[in-house]
Protein backbone atom coordinates (compact mmCIF):
# COMPACT_ATOMS: atom_id res chain seq x y z
CA UNK A 1 0.00 0.00 0.00
CA UNK A 2 1.65 3.18 -1.18
CA UNK A 3 1.25 6.46 0.67
CA UNK A 4 0.16 9.49 -1.32
CA UNK A 5 1.05 13.08 -0.53
CA UNK A 6 -1.54 15.88 -0.76
CA UNK A 7 -1.38 19.65 -0.46
CA UNK A 8 -4.30 21.68 0.90
CA UNK A 9 -4.49 25.40 0.09
CA UNK A 10 -6.29 27.23 2.93
CA UNK A 11 -7.46 30.77 3.52
CA UNK A 12 -8.36 32.02 6.98
CA UNK A 13 -9.35 35.07 9.00
CA UNK A 14 -6.91 34.84 11.89
CA UNK A 15 -8.81 36.98 14.41
CA UNK A 16 -10.31 34.09 16.39
CA UNK A 17 -7.21 31.91 16.44
CA UNK A 18 -4.07 31.60 18.51
CA UNK A 19 -2.02 31.45 15.35
CA UNK A 20 -1.61 28.64 12.88
CA UNK A 21 0.57 26.18 14.80
CA UNK A 22 -1.05 23.55 17.00
CA UNK A 23 -0.89 24.21 20.75
CA UNK A 24 -2.37 22.62 23.81
CA UNK A 25 -5.28 24.55 25.37
CA UNK A 26 -5.60 27.02 22.47
CA UNK A 27 -7.68 27.00 19.31
CA UNK A 28 -5.39 27.11 16.28
CA UNK A 29 -5.81 26.72 12.52
CA UNK A 30 -3.62 23.61 12.44
CA UNK A 31 -5.51 22.10 15.35
CA UNK A 32 -8.88 22.56 13.64
CA UNK A 33 -7.51 21.33 10.31
CA UNK A 34 -6.14 18.17 12.01
CA UNK A 35 -9.52 17.52 13.61
CA UNK A 36 -11.23 17.93 10.23
CA UNK A 37 -8.70 15.65 8.52
CA UNK A 38 -9.05 12.99 11.21
CA UNK A 39 -12.85 13.13 10.85
CA UNK A 40 -12.62 12.71 7.07
CA UNK A 41 -9.82 10.10 6.83
CA UNK A 42 -10.75 8.18 9.97
CA UNK A 43 -7.23 8.62 11.35
CA UNK A 44 -4.71 11.40 11.73
CA UNK A 45 -1.93 11.29 9.11
CA UNK A 46 1.41 13.07 9.13
CA UNK A 47 0.92 16.76 8.29
CA UNK A 48 3.30 19.66 7.49
CA UNK A 49 2.47 23.40 7.54
CA UNK A 50 4.07 25.98 5.25
CA UNK A 51 4.86 28.30 8.15
CA UNK A 52 3.78 29.50 11.58
CA UNK A 53 1.60 32.58 11.79
CA UNK A 54 0.93 34.54 14.97
CA UNK A 55 -2.34 35.11 16.80
CA UNK A 56 -4.57 37.40 14.74
CA UNK A 57 -2.53 37.11 11.50
CA UNK A 58 -4.56 36.26 8.39
CA UNK A 59 -3.82 34.15 5.33
CA UNK A 60 -5.09 34.41 1.77
CA UNK A 61 -3.14 31.22 1.11
CA UNK A 62 -1.71 28.87 3.71
CA UNK A 63 -0.54 25.41 2.75
CA UNK A 64 -0.71 22.18 4.69
CA UNK A 65 0.51 18.89 3.21
CA UNK A 66 -0.72 15.54 4.47
CA UNK A 67 -0.32 11.90 3.56
CA UNK A 68 -3.05 9.37 2.91
CA UNK A 69 -2.99 5.57 2.49
CA UNK A 70 -6.01 5.79 0.22
CA UNK A 71 -6.35 7.79 -3.02
CA UNK A 72 -8.45 10.93 -2.46
CA UNK A 73 -10.89 12.63 -4.84
CA UNK A 74 -9.50 16.14 -4.38
CA UNK A 75 -12.79 17.99 -5.05
CA UNK A 76 -14.72 15.80 -2.59
CA UNK A 77 -11.86 16.05 -0.09
CA UNK A 78 -12.04 19.87 -0.26
CA UNK A 79 -15.79 19.84 0.40
CA UNK A 80 -15.49 17.24 3.18
CA UNK A 81 -12.79 19.20 5.01
CA UNK A 82 -14.80 22.44 4.70
CA UNK A 83 -17.84 20.69 6.18
CA UNK A 84 -15.74 20.08 9.31
CA UNK A 85 -14.22 23.56 9.54
CA UNK A 86 -15.64 26.89 10.80
CA UNK A 87 -16.54 29.51 8.15
CA UNK A 88 -13.50 31.67 8.91
CA UNK A 89 -11.21 28.85 7.73
CA UNK A 90 -11.74 27.50 4.21
CA UNK A 91 -9.88 24.88 2.21
CA UNK A 92 -9.70 26.42 -1.27
CA UNK A 93 -8.36 23.29 -2.96
CA UNK A 94 -6.54 20.00 -2.43
CA UNK A 95 -4.10 18.53 -4.94
CA UNK A 96 -1.79 15.55 -5.09
CA UNK A 97 1.92 16.37 -4.88
CA UNK A 98 5.11 14.31 -5.18
CA UNK A 99 6.36 12.22 -2.28
CA UNK A 100 9.30 14.56 -1.72
CA UNK A 101 7.10 17.65 -1.44
CA UNK A 102 7.21 19.35 1.97
CA UNK A 103 4.86 22.31 2.63
CA UNK A 104 7.61 24.17 4.47
CA UNK A 105 10.94 23.07 3.00
CA UNK A 106 9.76 23.06 -0.63
CA UNK A 107 8.81 26.76 -0.41
CA UNK A 108 11.07 28.95 -2.60
CA UNK A 109 9.64 32.13 -1.17
CA UNK A 110 6.68 33.82 0.47
CA UNK A 111 4.72 36.97 -0.06
CA UNK A 112 3.14 39.01 2.73
CA UNK A 113 0.92 42.08 2.71
CA UNK A 114 0.35 44.50 5.57
CA UNK A 115 -2.82 46.59 5.37
CA UNK A 116 -3.06 50.09 6.82
CA UNK A 117 -6.25 52.17 6.90
CA UNK A 118 -5.15 55.78 6.48
CA UNK A 119 -8.51 57.55 6.90
CA UNK A 120 -9.50 59.87 9.75
CA UNK A 121 -12.04 57.30 10.98
CA UNK A 122 -11.45 53.53 10.82
CA UNK A 123 -13.43 51.56 8.23
CA UNK A 124 -15.69 49.29 10.37
CA UNK A 125 -15.37 46.55 7.74
CA UNK A 126 -11.61 46.43 8.43
CA UNK A 127 -11.76 46.11 12.23
CA UNK A 128 -9.18 43.41 13.13
CA UNK A 129 -8.21 43.29 9.44
CA UNK A 130 -6.03 46.39 9.06
CA UNK A 131 -4.08 48.83 11.23
CA UNK A 132 -5.66 52.26 11.65
CA UNK A 133 -2.98 54.91 11.06
CA UNK A 134 -4.44 58.42 11.14
CA UNK A 135 -1.26 60.46 10.48
CA UNK A 136 -0.44 61.74 6.97
CA UNK A 137 1.13 59.00 4.86
CA UNK A 138 2.91 59.73 1.57
CA UNK A 139 2.80 56.33 -0.13
CA UNK A 140 5.07 57.41 -3.01
CA UNK A 141 7.83 58.45 -0.61
CA UNK A 142 7.36 55.26 1.43
CA UNK A 143 7.37 53.13 -1.73
CA UNK A 144 10.75 54.60 -2.63
CA UNK A 145 12.02 54.13 0.93
CA UNK A 146 10.80 50.51 0.92
CA UNK A 147 13.29 49.72 -1.85
CA UNK A 148 16.14 49.77 0.72
CA UNK A 149 14.97 46.33 1.87
CA UNK A 150 15.54 44.82 -1.60
CA UNK A 151 18.43 42.41 -1.96
CA UNK A 152 20.31 40.18 0.47
CA UNK A 153 20.78 41.59 3.98
CA UNK A 154 21.23 40.50 7.57
CA UNK A 155 17.77 41.19 9.00
CA UNK A 156 18.75 40.69 12.67
CA UNK A 157 17.37 44.13 13.54
CA UNK A 158 14.08 43.28 11.81
CA UNK A 159 13.41 40.19 13.83
CA UNK A 160 11.79 39.48 17.19
CA UNK A 161 14.29 38.89 19.99
CA UNK A 162 12.32 35.68 20.59
CA UNK A 163 13.64 34.24 17.32
CA UNK A 164 15.89 31.21 17.74
CA UNK A 165 17.01 31.05 14.10
CA UNK A 166 20.79 31.42 13.71
CA UNK A 167 21.09 32.55 10.11
CA UNK A 168 19.33 35.90 9.80
CA UNK A 169 20.32 36.63 6.20
CA UNK A 170 17.37 36.78 3.81
CA UNK A 171 16.86 37.94 0.23
CA UNK A 172 13.94 40.32 -0.33
CA UNK A 173 12.83 40.51 -3.98
CA UNK A 174 9.70 42.67 -3.64
CA UNK A 175 9.19 45.61 -1.31
CA UNK A 176 6.70 48.36 -2.05
CA UNK A 177 3.83 50.53 -0.86
CA UNK A 178 0.65 51.25 -2.84
CA UNK A 179 -2.55 53.15 -2.07
CA UNK A 180 -6.18 52.62 -3.12
CA UNK A 181 -8.23 55.40 -1.54
CA UNK A 182 -7.60 55.28 2.22
CA UNK A 183 -6.25 51.72 2.08
CA UNK A 184 -2.46 51.46 1.95
CA UNK A 185 -0.77 48.14 1.18
CA UNK A 186 2.77 47.30 2.26
CA UNK A 187 3.90 44.33 0.17
CA UNK A 188 6.99 42.17 0.63
CA UNK A 189 8.29 38.99 -1.01
CA UNK A 190 11.41 37.13 0.09
CA UNK A 191 13.03 33.71 0.04
CA UNK A 192 12.07 33.54 3.72
CA UNK A 193 11.00 35.77 6.58
CA UNK A 194 12.21 35.94 10.16
CA UNK A 195 9.86 36.07 13.14
CA UNK A 196 7.93 39.42 13.06
CA UNK A 197 10.07 40.60 10.11
CA UNK A 198 7.18 42.02 8.03
CA UNK A 199 5.64 43.72 11.07
CA UNK A 200 8.98 45.37 11.96
CA UNK A 201 9.75 46.42 8.34
CA UNK A 202 6.25 47.95 8.07
CA UNK A 203 6.75 49.62 11.47
CA UNK A 204 10.03 51.12 10.26
CA UNK A 205 8.32 52.57 7.19
CA UNK A 206 5.54 54.05 9.35
CA UNK A 207 8.25 55.60 11.56
CA UNK A 208 9.76 57.14 8.40
CA UNK A 209 6.30 58.48 7.57
CA UNK A 210 6.16 60.16 10.98
CA UNK A 211 9.66 61.62 10.56
CA UNK A 212 11.13 59.53 13.38
CA UNK A 213 13.43 57.54 11.08
CA UNK A 214 14.80 58.08 7.60
CA UNK A 215 16.11 55.89 4.81
CA UNK A 216 19.67 56.09 6.15
CA UNK A 217 18.56 54.88 9.58
CA UNK A 218 17.02 51.83 7.95
CA UNK A 219 20.28 51.23 6.05
CA UNK A 220 22.13 51.34 9.38
CA UNK A 221 19.76 48.84 10.93
CA UNK A 222 20.12 46.60 7.89
CA UNK A 223 23.42 44.74 8.24
CA UNK A 224 24.40 46.87 11.23
CA UNK A 225 22.91 44.29 13.55
CA UNK A 226 22.00 47.00 16.01
CA UNK A 227 18.53 47.33 17.36
CA UNK A 228 17.16 50.22 19.40
CA UNK A 229 13.73 51.27 20.53
CA UNK A 230 12.98 53.23 17.35
CA UNK A 231 11.98 50.04 15.58
CA UNK A 232 8.42 49.09 16.37
CA UNK A 233 6.43 45.92 15.70
CA UNK A 234 3.04 46.85 14.28
CA UNK A 235 -0.01 44.81 15.42
CA UNK A 236 -0.77 41.38 13.96
CA UNK A 237 -4.25 42.36 12.70
CA UNK A 238 -2.96 44.01 9.49
CA UNK A 239 -0.76 41.10 8.38
CA UNK A 240 -1.71 38.67 5.60
CA UNK A 241 0.27 35.74 4.23
CA UNK A 242 -0.77 36.09 0.59
CA UNK A 243 1.39 33.59 -1.30
CA UNK A 244 3.83 30.74 -0.87
CA UNK A 245 5.97 30.10 -3.93
CA UNK A 246 6.74 26.46 -4.61
CA UNK B 1 -31.71 79.60 22.19
CA UNK B 2 -31.85 78.38 18.61
CA UNK B 3 -31.79 74.69 17.76
CA UNK B 4 -29.21 73.51 15.24
CA UNK B 5 -29.60 70.54 12.91
CA UNK B 6 -26.73 68.08 12.33
CA UNK B 7 -26.21 65.14 9.99
CA UNK B 8 -24.09 62.16 10.96
CA UNK B 9 -22.70 59.88 8.22
CA UNK B 10 -22.30 56.35 9.58
CA UNK B 11 -20.87 53.10 8.24
CA UNK B 12 -21.66 49.78 9.88
CA UNK B 13 -21.23 46.03 9.57
CA UNK B 14 -24.82 44.86 10.08
CA UNK B 15 -24.08 41.26 11.12
CA UNK B 16 -24.46 41.79 14.87
CA UNK B 17 -27.54 44.03 14.70
CA UNK B 18 -31.27 43.58 14.45
CA UNK B 19 -31.37 46.15 11.69
CA UNK B 20 -31.02 49.89 11.88
CA UNK B 21 -34.34 50.93 13.42
CA UNK B 22 -34.70 51.12 17.18
CA UNK B 23 -36.63 48.26 18.80
CA UNK B 24 -37.33 47.15 22.32
CA UNK B 25 -35.32 44.12 23.47
CA UNK B 26 -33.02 44.11 20.42
CA UNK B 27 -29.66 45.69 19.72
CA UNK B 28 -29.97 48.05 16.74
CA UNK B 29 -27.76 50.65 15.09
CA UNK B 30 -30.20 53.47 15.89
CA UNK B 31 -30.47 52.33 19.51
CA UNK B 32 -26.69 52.35 19.98
CA UNK B 33 -26.37 55.70 18.18
CA UNK B 34 -29.03 57.21 20.46
CA UNK B 35 -27.21 55.95 23.54
CA UNK B 36 -23.96 57.47 22.25
CA UNK B 37 -25.64 60.78 21.43
CA UNK B 38 -27.31 60.92 24.83
CA UNK B 39 -23.95 60.26 26.52
CA UNK B 40 -22.27 63.04 24.51
CA UNK B 41 -25.02 65.71 24.61
CA UNK B 42 -26.30 64.91 28.08
CA UNK B 43 -29.81 64.43 26.77
CA UNK B 44 -31.50 62.70 23.88
CA UNK B 45 -32.49 65.04 21.05
CA UNK B 46 -34.90 64.42 18.19
CA UNK B 47 -33.26 62.13 15.59
CA UNK B 48 -34.21 61.00 12.06
CA UNK B 49 -32.75 58.07 10.11
CA UNK B 50 -32.34 57.97 6.32
CA UNK B 51 -33.99 54.56 6.07
CA UNK B 52 -34.62 51.24 7.79
CA UNK B 53 -32.28 48.38 7.08
CA UNK B 54 -32.96 44.74 7.96
CA UNK B 55 -31.07 42.47 10.33
CA UNK B 56 -27.68 41.63 8.84
CA UNK B 57 -27.75 44.35 6.14
CA UNK B 58 -24.63 46.53 5.96
CA UNK B 59 -24.11 50.22 5.22
CA UNK B 60 -21.15 52.04 3.68
CA UNK B 61 -23.10 55.24 4.36
CA UNK B 62 -26.14 55.60 6.59
CA UNK B 63 -27.35 59.02 7.66
CA UNK B 64 -28.90 60.12 10.93
CA UNK B 65 -29.85 63.76 11.59
CA UNK B 66 -30.19 65.15 15.08
CA UNK B 67 -30.82 68.50 16.71
CA UNK B 68 -28.76 70.21 19.37
CA UNK B 69 -29.40 73.27 21.53
CA UNK B 70 -25.67 73.94 21.65
CA UNK B 71 -23.30 74.46 18.73
CA UNK B 72 -21.16 71.35 18.13
CA UNK B 73 -17.56 71.11 16.95
CA UNK B 74 -18.20 68.50 14.23
CA UNK B 75 -14.74 66.90 14.37
CA UNK B 76 -14.88 66.53 18.16
CA UNK B 77 -18.49 65.33 17.96
CA UNK B 78 -17.43 62.59 15.49
CA UNK B 79 -14.68 61.40 17.83
CA UNK B 80 -16.92 61.58 20.91
CA UNK B 81 -19.69 59.54 19.28
CA UNK B 82 -17.18 56.93 18.07
CA UNK B 83 -15.79 56.64 21.60
CA UNK B 84 -19.28 55.52 22.68
CA UNK B 85 -19.91 53.13 19.78
CA UNK B 86 -18.69 49.57 19.09
CA UNK B 87 -16.02 49.14 16.39
CA UNK B 88 -18.47 47.69 13.84
CA UNK B 89 -20.35 51.01 13.81
CA UNK B 90 -18.38 54.16 12.95
CA UNK B 91 -19.44 57.77 12.54
CA UNK B 92 -17.46 58.91 9.49
CA UNK B 93 -18.37 62.58 9.86
CA UNK B 94 -20.85 65.05 11.32
CA UNK B 95 -21.87 68.27 9.58
CA UNK B 96 -24.37 71.03 10.22
CA UNK B 97 -27.37 71.10 7.90
CA UNK B 98 -30.29 73.48 7.39
CA UNK B 99 -33.30 73.43 9.73
CA UNK B 100 -35.51 71.95 7.01
CA UNK B 101 -33.15 69.04 6.32
CA UNK B 102 -34.65 65.62 7.10
CA UNK B 103 -32.43 62.51 6.80
CA UNK B 104 -35.27 60.53 5.21
CA UNK B 105 -37.49 63.00 3.35
CA UNK B 106 -34.64 65.09 1.93
CA UNK B 107 -33.19 62.03 0.16
CA UNK B 108 -33.46 62.28 -3.64
CA UNK B 109 -32.34 58.72 -4.15
CA UNK B 110 -30.37 55.79 -2.77
CA UNK B 111 -27.79 53.39 -4.07
CA UNK B 112 -27.50 49.76 -2.98
CA UNK B 113 -25.00 47.05 -3.81
CA UNK B 114 -25.50 43.32 -3.45
CA UNK B 115 -22.31 41.24 -3.27
CA UNK B 116 -22.11 37.68 -4.57
CA UNK B 117 -19.07 35.41 -4.21
CA UNK B 118 -18.97 33.25 -7.35
CA UNK B 119 -16.04 30.98 -6.51
CA UNK B 120 -16.21 27.23 -5.87
CA UNK B 121 -15.29 27.81 -2.21
CA UNK B 122 -16.50 30.79 -0.18
CA UNK B 123 -13.94 33.50 0.66
CA UNK B 124 -13.66 33.31 4.48
CA UNK B 125 -13.14 37.09 4.60
CA UNK B 126 -16.64 37.54 3.12
CA UNK B 127 -18.54 35.30 5.55
CA UNK B 128 -21.73 37.25 6.45
CA UNK B 129 -20.64 39.92 3.94
CA UNK B 130 -21.61 38.34 0.61
CA UNK B 131 -23.82 35.56 -0.74
CA UNK B 132 -21.99 32.43 -1.87
CA UNK B 133 -23.34 31.40 -5.31
CA UNK B 134 -21.42 28.46 -6.77
CA UNK B 135 -23.28 28.05 -10.09
CA UNK B 136 -21.89 29.54 -13.33
CA UNK B 137 -22.67 33.25 -13.58
CA UNK B 138 -22.29 35.20 -16.82
CA UNK B 139 -22.03 38.77 -15.54
CA UNK B 140 -22.19 40.30 -19.04
CA UNK B 141 -25.50 38.57 -19.78
CA UNK B 142 -26.84 39.51 -16.34
CA UNK B 143 -25.69 43.12 -16.75
CA UNK B 144 -27.69 43.31 -19.97
CA UNK B 145 -30.70 41.64 -18.31
CA UNK B 146 -30.46 44.06 -15.36
CA UNK B 147 -31.24 46.96 -17.71
CA UNK B 148 -34.92 45.88 -17.77
CA UNK B 149 -35.28 47.42 -14.31
CA UNK B 150 -34.28 50.88 -15.59
CA UNK B 151 -37.01 53.51 -15.74
CA UNK B 152 -40.30 53.96 -13.93
CA UNK B 153 -42.21 50.78 -13.07
CA UNK B 154 -44.67 49.37 -10.59
CA UNK B 155 -42.39 47.21 -8.44
CA UNK B 156 -45.22 45.44 -6.54
CA UNK B 157 -43.78 42.04 -7.54
CA UNK B 158 -40.34 43.08 -6.28
CA UNK B 159 -41.48 43.93 -2.80
CA UNK B 160 -42.04 41.95 0.39
CA UNK B 161 -45.68 41.12 1.08
CA UNK B 162 -45.04 42.69 4.50
CA UNK B 163 -44.74 46.13 2.88
CA UNK B 164 -47.47 48.55 3.89
CA UNK B 165 -46.54 51.26 1.37
CA UNK B 166 -49.41 52.03 -1.06
CA UNK B 167 -47.55 53.55 -3.99
CA UNK B 168 -45.20 50.92 -5.39
CA UNK B 169 -44.04 52.90 -8.42
CA UNK B 170 -40.33 53.70 -8.32
CA UNK B 171 -37.79 55.05 -10.82
CA UNK B 172 -34.57 53.04 -11.17
CA UNK B 173 -31.74 55.01 -12.77
CA UNK B 174 -28.86 52.55 -12.34
CA UNK B 175 -29.00 48.77 -12.64
CA UNK B 176 -25.98 46.70 -13.53
CA UNK B 177 -23.75 43.74 -12.77
CA UNK B 178 -19.94 43.79 -12.71
CA UNK B 179 -17.27 41.23 -11.82
CA UNK B 180 -13.85 41.55 -10.20
CA UNK B 181 -12.36 38.03 -10.02
CA UNK B 182 -14.86 35.84 -8.16
CA UNK B 183 -16.66 38.84 -6.64
CA UNK B 184 -19.80 39.92 -8.52
CA UNK B 185 -21.52 43.22 -7.69
CA UNK B 186 -25.18 43.88 -8.38
CA UNK B 187 -25.66 47.65 -8.25
CA UNK B 188 -28.92 49.61 -8.19
CA UNK B 189 -29.82 53.27 -7.75
CA UNK B 190 -33.39 54.60 -7.56
CA UNK B 191 -35.45 57.49 -6.23
CA UNK B 192 -36.56 55.05 -3.55
CA UNK B 193 -36.69 51.34 -2.81
CA UNK B 194 -39.51 49.16 -1.51
CA UNK B 195 -39.08 46.66 1.31
CA UNK B 196 -36.72 43.85 0.11
CA UNK B 197 -36.70 45.32 -3.43
CA UNK B 198 -32.94 44.99 -4.01
CA UNK B 199 -32.88 41.46 -2.58
CA UNK B 200 -35.74 40.38 -4.88
CA UNK B 201 -34.28 42.09 -7.98
CA UNK B 202 -30.91 40.40 -7.31
CA UNK B 203 -32.73 37.10 -6.71
CA UNK B 204 -34.52 37.45 -10.06
CA UNK B 205 -31.19 37.99 -11.85
CA UNK B 206 -29.69 34.93 -10.14
CA UNK B 207 -32.74 32.94 -11.29
CA UNK B 208 -32.04 34.16 -14.83
CA UNK B 209 -28.45 32.97 -14.38
CA UNK B 210 -29.73 29.50 -13.46
CA UNK B 211 -32.10 29.45 -16.45
CA UNK B 212 -35.23 29.48 -14.28
CA UNK B 213 -36.38 32.90 -15.48
CA UNK B 214 -35.60 35.02 -18.52
CA UNK B 215 -35.69 38.72 -19.36
CA UNK B 216 -39.30 38.46 -20.57
CA UNK B 217 -40.42 36.90 -17.29
CA UNK B 218 -38.96 39.89 -15.45
CA UNK B 219 -40.80 42.24 -17.83
CA UNK B 220 -44.03 40.39 -16.98
CA UNK B 221 -43.37 40.75 -13.26
CA UNK B 222 -42.60 44.44 -13.74
CA UNK B 223 -45.92 46.26 -14.06
CA UNK B 224 -47.81 42.96 -14.26
CA UNK B 225 -48.38 43.04 -10.52
CA UNK B 226 -48.31 39.26 -10.39
CA UNK B 227 -46.08 37.42 -8.03
CA UNK B 228 -45.36 33.71 -8.03
CA UNK B 229 -42.86 31.51 -6.29
CA UNK B 230 -40.17 31.93 -8.95
CA UNK B 231 -39.12 35.23 -7.39
CA UNK B 232 -36.77 34.68 -4.48
CA UNK B 233 -35.46 37.04 -1.80
CA UNK B 234 -31.71 36.55 -1.43
CA UNK B 235 -30.21 36.69 2.10
CA UNK B 236 -29.56 39.99 3.88
CA UNK B 237 -25.82 39.35 4.33
CA UNK B 238 -24.86 40.46 0.78
CA UNK B 239 -26.74 43.77 0.88
CA UNK B 240 -25.04 47.16 1.36
CA UNK B 241 -26.59 50.61 1.45
CA UNK B 242 -23.77 52.47 -0.30
CA UNK B 243 -25.12 55.99 -0.87
CA UNK B 244 -27.96 58.33 -0.06
CA UNK B 245 -28.31 61.21 -2.51
CA UNK B 246 -29.35 64.51 -0.95
Interface residues (C-beta under 8 A of the other chain):
Chain A: X11 X12 X13 X58 X78 X82 X87 X88 X89 X90 X91 X92 X93 X121 X122 X123 X124 X125 X127 X129
Chain B: X11 X12 X13 X58 X78 X82 X87 X88 X89 X90 X91 X92 X93 X120 X121 X122 X123 X124 X125 X127 X129
